[in-house]
């Protein structure tokens, strides 16, 4: 099988990778939000997801505790993205790209069906008013972490029986030399 080549999602530039995954995420978010708002019943996922079990459905007694819960939950999601990004699928596709897209999909369903642990007064129709909420910015952070760590893979799921095999890496000396002069693919000339 030929390795998947994508000049946008696997570009050397983090900005190109970020914009590419962001556009995919924005389209996915908008589509799922629209469909869930119009076709799914309100509160369909309320209290039924892992996040509801982890975070709970009650407001913390203090603002600091509530903030701490939100921060820890988001750090856990970011850690999951980095952890999953250690694996390449078929020696090319970083699995960490799938994680934020899954979180974006889940958030869109939550938003469209008002399935939050502490629901809003009413479901939010698909509008730009969503930019006043924290969710889109959290999703953007997830995308940024995914594209920033996509090339940190240590293992690859191969096409042959899906075994995990080591992915070739730069040695510490090569990495240090290449980072010192900001070049990866071309020979360095150090002053």
N, C-alpha and C positions, 0 to 999 in steps of 0.2 A: 504494500500500500504506500502510495506517495505521501510524504509528509505534507501536512497542511501549511501552506504559505499564505500569510495575510499581511500585506504591507502596512496595515493600520493597527490591528490588535497586537502585532508582534514587532512593531517598529522599534528601532533603537531609542527613539525619543519618547520620554515618559509623557510629554505633552500630547503627542499624537496618539499614544496608547490610551491616555486618559480621555481625550475627546472622543475617540472611537467607542470606548466602552460606555462613556457617559451618554452618547447619542443612542446606543442600543438600549441602555437602561431607561432613558427618558421615553423612548417609543414604547417599550414594554410596560413601563409604569402607567403611561397615559391610556394605553389599550386596556390593560387589566383593570384599572380604576374605573374606566367608562363601563366596561362589561359588568363588573361587580356591582356598581352603583345601580345599573338598570336591570340586571337579571338575577341578582342574588338577594335573599331575604336579609333584612337588617339583623345584625347581631349573630350571624351564622357561626362565626368562629370565637365568639366571646367565651373566655375561660377554657378553651379547648386546645390551645397551642402550648408549646414548650415554654415560650416567653411568659405566658400567663401563670404557668406553674412555678417558674423560677422567680419572677418578680412579684407575683401575687396580685390580688384584686383590691387591696385596701391601700389607702393613702397613708404614707408614713406619718408618724406624729409630728415630725419637724421637717422644715424645708431642707435642712442639711442632709437628713437621712434619705429623703426622697431623691435629692440630687445625687447622693452617693449611690443609691440603687440604680439610677439611670446610667451613671458613669460606669459602674461595674458591669452592667448588662452590655453596654456598648463596647467596653474593653474586651469582654468575652467574645463578642461577635467579631471584633477586629482580630483577636487571637485566633479564632477559628479560620478566618480568611487566610492568615499567614500560614497556619498549620496545613490547611488543605492545599495551599500554593506550593508546598514542598513536593507535590506529586504532579507529574505530567501525564496526561492521557495520550496513549499512542505516541510517545516520545515527542510531543509537540504542544498539545493544548493544555495550558495550566488550569487545573481544576479550581484554583482560586478565583478564576473569572466567573465560574458558575455560582459561587456562594453569594456575592453581592446581588447578582441577578435574581437569585431565589429570594433574598431578603427584600429586594425591591418589589417583587411580585407579591410577597406576603403583606408588605406595607400597603400596597395598592388595594388589596382585598380588604384589609382592615379599614382603610379609609373609606372605601366604597360601601362597605356594609356596616360601618360604625361598630366594629367588633372589639374595640379597645376595652381593657379591663375597667377603665373608668370612661364610659362612653361620652361622646359629645352630646349636646342638646339635640342635635339632629344630624343625619348623614350629610357629609360634605359632597356637593355636586362637583364634578370635574371642572375646576376653574383655576385661574392663577392665584386665587386666595390661599392655595396650599403653600405658597412660598412664605406665608406668615407662620407656618408651623415648623417645628424642628426636624420632622421626618425627612424631608428632601435633603437637608444638609447632612444628616446622618448617613443617608444613602450615598451621597456624594463622597463622604469620607471613606465609606466602605469601598467604593470604586477606586479611589486614590490609593488606598492600601493594597488593593488587588493588583493594580498596574505597577505599583512601586516594588512589589515583591514577586512579580510573576517569574522572573528569571532566577529565583533562589532555589529552584527545585533540586531536590536531592535524589529523588526516585522517579522512575518512569514505569507506568503500566504499559507493558508491551502487548502487541497483537497476539503473540504466542502464549496462550493460556493465561494471559493477564497476570504474569508474575511481576513482582517489583524488582527492578534492576537498577543499579547505581547509574546516575547521570554523570557524564564527564564534567569535571569542574576545573577551573583555573587553580593552580597551586597558590599558596599564600604569597610566595615570592613573585609569581606572575601578576597576581592581583595587585600587590603593593606597587610594583613597577608600573603597571598600566594605570592605576589610579593616580600615581604621583604626577604623571604627565597628561592625564585626561585623554588617554587614547586606549582603545580596546583592540581594534582590528589592525591598526597600522603600527609600524615600528616606532619606538620612542627615541627622541633625542633629548637627553637631559643635559642641562647646562652645567 
